[in-house]
């Protein structure tokens, strides 16, 4: 069993280049603030992991595990590694850290998710992010690759089941509203008129195909950090603070599946399947099975899911099992995904409302799950939440990672 001792998240509204900051500055801040938040000393950390997708492309910087040694003298000699799985990079870094702890190699790990994305023009950012697709083989005619890819997903849902744009916009409007309650959300101070959540060509222009501006997650600079511990180390941590070990959240279950990098191959492979992305569904079920909870949503109190686009969350709703395949609209219309609903989804605001620094997203999701189950999420707290599931995808669901975090 791996325990989550705490962590920290940066302000996702920050633009590091405008502040005269770089990856090293942000990395140091994340680790320092995280240690303070979790009441840990640098000397206690035994291993370090970094989730980052495109440091070389956006900032010309690789080998990000070496940033630990820049933070504090105690980290000189620390074993570290950097992990890349596109938008699932942060979750894969957590998987690596948990594996080390479960193997008995180390008892206390620091996992940092980090991405700088706002230091280049929008078109260049789109090109950098496009490297998570099958380079030279798909979406060659798209100016903005990922909006085009998830436009195709919306088209696929429409072809298989029917899809109304009003349901995608309901997801967007809800995630922006949730983000306004999150003090670290990139969009917390953004305000929109009602026409922004319609097919209005001025207030909500087309980006690619069926994808419009309000369908899109944000381009974000951001960091998140979590500290993971073995049962023995967590017990000592609890004893030192005079708290019960049972009050510390655990990663109770995990799922990790990969599919072919080609979007078209995924769709072809699922023609006879009930779900558009069967590997996403399997990762969700794997996490629940390992957590020892029901395969349906009855054992989950909230979800932090990947909404890089509204079509992605629409897909997640039925893959999570909140509805039958193709019937996500029923949960949207019933208010099931809102805070106070049957299964609140993205109370933080998600990628649309909170922001999407790619390498940090999986770590941020896990940190938000920790906050929910410890009752420390503030204004976006889901009342009574004790078990939260994350769903983090890389590329066109090429890599999917899901965690179940609970008390």
C-alpha positions in Angstrom: 0.0 0.0 0.0 1.3 3.5 -0.9 0.2 6.5 1.1 -0.1 10.1 -0.1 1.4 12.4 2.6 0.4 15.7 0.8 1.7 18.1 -1.8 1.3 21.4 -3.4 0.1 23.1 -6.7 1.3 26.3 -8.3 -1.0 29.0 -9.5 -2.0 27.9 -13.0 -2.8 31.4 -14.1 0.9 32.4 -13.9 2.9 33.1 -17.1 6.5 32.2 -16.1 8.3 33.9 -19.0 6.5 37.2 -18.2 7.6 36.8 -14.6 11.2 36.2 -15.7 11.1 32.6 -14.4 12.1 29.3 -16.1 11.6 25.6 -15.5 14.3 25.5 -12.8 12.7 28.3 -10.8 9.2 26.7 -11.0 10.7 23.3 -10.1 12.4 24.7 -7.0 9.3 26.5 -5.9 7.2 23.3 -6.2 9.5 21.2 -4.2 10.1 23.8 -1.5 6.5 24.7 -1.1 5.5 21.0 -1.3 7.9 20.0 1.5 6.5 22.8 3.7 2.9 21.8 3.0 3.6 18.2 3.8 5.9 19.1 6.8 8.8 17.1 5.4 12.5 17.8 5.4 14.6 17.5 2.2 16.8 14.9 4.0 13.8 12.6 4.3 13.3 12.2 0.6 14.8 9.0 -0.8 13.8 9.1 -4.5 12.6 11.7 -7.0 10.4 11.4 -10.1 9.4 14.0 -12.7 6.4 14.0 -15.1 7.1 16.2 -18.1 6.1 15.9 -21.7 7.9 18.4 -23.8 10.5 20.3 -21.9 12.9 20.1 -24.8 10.4 21.5 -27.3 9.0 24.4 -25.2 12.1 25.3 -23.1 15.0 23.5 -24.7 15.5 21.6 -21.4 15.7 17.8 -20.9 17.1 15.7 -18.1 14.7 17.3 -15.6 15.5 14.8 -12.9 18.7 16.8 -12.5 16.6 19.7 -11.2 16.3 18.0 -7.8 20.0 18.5 -7.2 19.6 22.3 -7.9 16.9 22.6 -5.2 18.7 21.6 -2.0 22.1 20.2 -1.1 20.4 17.1 0.4 19.2 16.1 -3.1 22.8 15.9 -4.4 23.0 12.1 -5.0 19.3 11.5 -4.9 18.2 8.8 -7.5 15.9 10.5 -9.9 14.1 9.9 -13.3 11.9 11.8 -15.7 8.9 10.2 -17.3 7.0 11.0 -20.6 3.6 9.8 -21.7 2.2 13.0 -23.2 -0.7 14.3 -21.1 -0.4 11.2 -18.8 3.3 12.0 -18.0 2.5 13.0 -14.4 0.5 9.8 -13.7 3.2 7.6 -15.2 5.7 9.3 -12.9 3.5 8.4 -9.9 3.3 4.8 -11.2 7.1 4.6 -11.3 7.4 6.0 -7.7 4.7 3.6 -6.4 6.5 0.7 -8.0 9.7 1.6 -6.3 8.0 1.9 -2.9 6.1 -1.4 -3.4 9.4 -3.1 -4.4 10.9 -2.0 -1.1 13.6 0.1 -2.7 12.6 3.3 -1.0 10.1 4.5 1.5 9.5 8.1 0.6 9.3 9.6 -2.9 8.8 13.1 -4.3 6.9 13.3 -7.6 6.9 16.6 -9.5 4.8 17.3 -12.5 5.9 20.3 -14.5 5.3 22.0 -17.9 6.0 25.4 -19.3 3.8 26.1 -22.4 3.1 29.8 -22.5 6.5 31.0 -23.6 5.9 30.3 -27.3 3.2 31.5 -29.8 0.0 29.5 -30.0 0.8 27.9 -33.4 4.2 26.7 -32.1 2.6 25.4 -28.9 0.1 23.4 -31.1 3.0 22.0 -33.1 4.9 21.0 -30.0 1.8 19.3 -28.5 1.2 17.5 -31.8 4.3 15.4 -31.3 2.1 13.1 -29.1 0.3 12.0 -32.2 1.7 9.7 -34.9 4.1 12.1 -36.5 3.9 12.3 -40.2 1.0 9.9 -40.4 -2.2 11.5 -39.0 -4.0 14.9 -39.0 -1.5 16.3 -41.5 -4.0 18.8 -42.8 -4.9 20.2 -39.4 -3.5 23.5 -38.3 -4.3 22.6 -34.7 -3.9 18.9 -34.4 -5.5 18.0 -31.1 -8.6 20.1 -31.6 -9.0 18.3 -35.0 -8.4 14.9 -33.3 -11.1 15.4 -30.7 -13.4 16.9 -33.3 -13.1 13.5 -34.9 -14.1 11.9 -31.5 -17.2 14.1 -31.3 -18.0 13.0 -34.9 -17.5 9.4 -33.9 -19.9 9.8 -31.0 -22.4 11.5 -33.3 -22.1 8.7 -35.9 -22.5 5.9 -33.3 -25.0 7.3 -30.9 -26.0 10.9 -31.8 -24.5 14.0 -30.1 -25.9 17.4 -29.4 -23.5 20.3 -29.0 -25.5 21.7 -26.1 -24.3 18.8 -24.0 -20.7 19.5 -24.8 -21.2 23.1 -23.8 -22.9 22.1 -20.6 -19.6 20.3 -19.7 -17.6 23.4 -20.6 -19.9 25.8 -18.6 -19.8 23.5 -15.6 -16.0 23.2 -15.6 -15.5 26.9 -15.9 -18.0 27.4 -13.0 -16.1 24.9 -10.9 -12.8 26.6 -11.7 -14.1 29.9 -10.3 -14.1 28.2 -6.8 -10.5 27.0 -7.2 -7.9 29.6 -6.0 -5.3 28.0 -8.2 -7.4 27.7 -11.4 -6.2 29.5 -14.5 -9.7 30.7 -15.4 -10.9 31.6 -11.9 -11.4 35.2 -12.9 -12.7 34.7 -16.4 -16.3 35.6 -17.2 -18.4 34.8 -20.2 -21.8 35.8 -21.5 -24.4 33.0 -22.3 -23.6 33.2 -26.0 -20.1 31.9 -25.3 -21.6 28.5 -24.7 -23.4 28.2 -28.0 -22.4 27.8 -31.6 -22.0 31.6 -31.9 -19.3 32.3 -34.5 -18.0 35.4 -32.6 -18.3 34.4 -29.0 -17.3 30.8 -29.6 -15.5 30.4 -32.9 -14.5 27.2 -34.6 -11.0 26.0 -34.0 -11.0 22.8 -36.0 -14.0 20.9 -37.4 -16.6 20.4 -34.6 -14.2 21.9 -31.9 -14.8 25.4 -30.9 -13.0 27.7 -28.5 -15.0 26.8 -25.4 -14.5 23.1 -26.1 -10.7 23.4 -25.4 -8.6 22.9 -22.3 -6.1 25.6 -21.5 -2.4 26.2 -22.4 -0.8 26.5 -19.0 2.4 26.9 -17.1 2.2 24.9 -13.9 3.6 22.5 -11.4 2.2 20.1 -8.9 4.0 17.8 -6.4 3.0 14.9 -4.2 4.9 12.9 -1.6 4.3 9.1 -1.5 5.3 6.8 1.3 5.4 3.1 2.3 3.1 1.9 5.1 6.1 1.9 7.5 7.1 5.4 6.6 3.5 6.7 6.7 3.1 5.1 10.2 6.2 7.0 11.4 4.9 10.2 9.8 1.5 9.7 11.5 3.1 9.0 14.9 5.3 12.1 14.7 2.2 14.2 14.2 -0.1 12.4 16.6 -2.6 11.4 14.0 -4.0 8.0 13.0 -2.4 6.2 10.1 -6.0 5.6 8.8 -6.4 9.3 8.3 -3.7 9.4 5.6 -5.0 8.8 2.1 -3.8 5.8 0.1 -3.5 5.0 -3.5 -5.9 2.1 -3.2 -5.9 1.0 -6.8 -4.4 1.8 -10.2 -5.0 1.0 -13.8 -2.6 1.5 -16.7 -3.4 0.6 -20.3 -1.9 1.6 -23.7 -3.4 1.5 -27.2 -1.9 2.0 -30.6 -0.7 5.6 -31.2 -2.9 6.0 -34.2 -6.3 7.4 -33.5 -7.7 5.7 -36.6 -6.4 2.3 -35.4 -8.1 2.8 -32.0 -11.4 3.6 -33.7 -11.1 0.6 -36.0 -10.2 -1.7 -33.1 -13.4 -0.6 -31.2 -15.9 -1.1 -34.0 -17.4 -4.2 -32.4 -16.8 -3.0 -28.8 -19.5 -1.3 -26.7 -17.0 1.5 -25.8 -15.3 3.9 -28.2 -12.0 3.4 -26.3 -12.0 0.0 -24.6 -8.5 0.5 -23.1 -9.8 3.5 -21.2 -12.6 1.5 -19.9 -10.2 -1.3 -18.8 -7.9 1.1 -17.0 -10.9 2.4 -15.0 -12.1 -1.1 -14.1 -8.5 -2.2 -13.3 -8.1 0.6 -10.8 -11.4 -0.2 -9.1 -10.7 -4.0 -9.0 -7.3 -3.3 -7.4 -8.9 -1.0 -4.9 -11.4 -3.7 -4.0 -14.5 -1.6 -4.8 -17.5 -2.3 -7.1 -16.9 -2.0 -10.9 -19.8 0.5 -11.1 -19.6 4.0 -9.8 -21.2 3.2 -6.4 -17.8 3.1 -4.6 -16.6 6.5 -6.0 -17.5 9.9 -4.5 -15.9 12.1 -7.1 -13.8 12.0 -10.2 -10.9 14.2 -11.6 -10.9 13.3 -15.3 -9.2 14.4 -18.4 -11.1 17.1 -20.3 -8.5 18.3 -22.7 -11.7 18.9 -24.8 -15.4 18.6 -23.9 -15.6 15.6 -26.2 -13.0 13.9 -23.9 -15.1 14.4 -20.8 -18.2 13.3 -22.7 -16.4 10.1 -23.5 -15.2 9.7 -19.9 -18.7 9.9 -18.5 -19.9 6.7 -20.1 -16.5 5.0 -19.9 -16.6 5.6 -16.1 -19.9 3.8 -16.1 -22.1 6.7 -15.0 -24.2 5.9 -18.1 -24.4 3.2 -20.7 -22.2 3.7 -23.7 -23.3 6.7 -25.8 -25.7 8.0 -23.1 -23.4 10.5 -21.4 -26.0 13.2 -22.2 -28.4 11.6 -19.6 -25.9 12.3 -16.7 -25.3 15.8 -18.0 -29.0 16.6 -18.2 -29.7 15.1 -14.8 -27.0 17.1 -13.1 -25.2 14.0 -12.0 -21.7 15.4 -12.8 -22.2 18.6 -10.9 -21.0 19.1 -7.3 -23.9 17.7 -5.3 -24.8 15.3 -8.1 -24.5 11.5 -8.2 -20.9 11.6 -9.3 -19.2 15.0 -9.3 -16.7 15.3 -12.1 -13.9 17.8 -12.1 -14.8 19.8 -9.0 -11.4 21.5 -9.4 -12.5 22.8 -12.9 -10.5 20.1 -14.7 -8.3 21.0 -17.7 -10.9 23.4 -19.1 -11.4 25.4 -15.9 -8.3 24.7 -13.8 -5.7 24.5 -16.6 -3.6 21.9 -18.4 0.2 22.1 -17.9 0.6 18.8 -19.6 3.3 17.1 -17.5 1.7 18.3 -14.2 -1.9 17.3 -14.9 -1.7 13.7 -13.6 0.1 14.9 -10.4 -2.4 17.7 -9.9 -5.3 15.2 -10.3 -3.8 13.0 -7.6 -3.2 16.0 -5.3 -6.9 17.1 -5.8 -8.0 13.6 -5.0 -5.9 13.8 -1.8 -7.5 17.2 -1.0 -11.0 15.9 -1.5 -10.6 12.8 0.7 -8.9 14.8 3.5 -11.6 17.5 3.4 -9.1 20.2 2.5 -10.3 21.2 -1.0 -11.9 24.5 0.3 -14.6 26.0 -1.8 -14.6 23.1 -4.3 -14.9 20.4 -1.6 -17.3 17.5 -2.4 -19.0 16.9 0.9 -18.2 13.6 2.5 -15.8 12.5 -0.2 -13.7 9.5 0.9 -12.9 7.8 -2.4 -11.9 9.7 -5.5 -10.9 8.3 -8.9 -8.6 10.0 -11.4 -8.6 9.4 -15.2 -5.6 10.8 -17.1 -5.0 10.1 -20.8 -2.0 10.8 -23.1 -2.5 11.4 -26.8 -5.7 10.2 -28.3 -6.0 7.7 -25.3 -2.7 6.1 -26.3 -1.8 6.0 -22.6 -4.4 5.9 -19.9 -3.8 5.9 -16.2 -6.4 5.8 -13.4 -5.9 6.0 -9.7 -8.3 5.3 -6.8 -7.3 7.5 -3.8 -9.1 7.0 -0.5 -9.0 7.0 3.2 
